[in-house]
Structure formats: structure tokens, C-alpha cells
């Protein structure tokens, strides 16, 4: 995910203006991205810890989870 904006005419600017990035909404969006990134890493680590030492896991078992 990335922060995007549009000019009044509907065209996107070359980059997101600093005023938008440093606005309360921009800062909340950045915090959300950090949270989601950490959550993804935590979920990935949890699922990988379920895997028994790299042994094959039946697809049916994974589908059930």
C-alpha cells in the first residue's frame, strides 16, 4: 500500500506533497502501514512455527487451517 493523492483536475502529482504526508491523516496512514507490516511478519512467523522442521505438510491440512 502506498499513500496517493490527486490534483484538482484528477491527475496524480509526481510525488505526494510533504504537507499531505505530514498531515494527521498522512501520519495515521504511515502508522497503519507500520502496524500492518509488523502484523504480517508476526502472522508469517506464527504459521512458519507450525511447520514441523521443514517437512512437507498435506495441502488438506493447510486448507483446513
Helices and strands as residue ranges (DSSP letters): H 18-21, H 24-50, H 59-64
